[in-house]
Amino acid sequence: MPTQQSMLVSFFVTMIFNLLSGLYTPIESMPAWAQMITRFNPVSYFIEVMRMVMLKGSGLVDIRYHILAMFGFAFF
């Protein structure tokens, strides 16, 4: 029973992280409260890095802030 509950909670959290990551809708078009929550979502930084590298051809200098943010989340 506790395993099922933890799977349900993890599915719920994962769905919220995915929906607020900026993958499906741009972060700039979200309401202000959702943009603030998205800044605490590590998935959003990864999505931004992938877009910058794949679409714009950005290098390490361009994505250094996002990489540092992801390392901060990993350390915390």
Summary of the structure (lengths in Angstrom):
residues: 76
radius of gyration: 14.4
end to end distance: 29.6
largest distance: 47.9
contacts: 172
relative contact order: 0.11
helix: 72%
strand: 0%
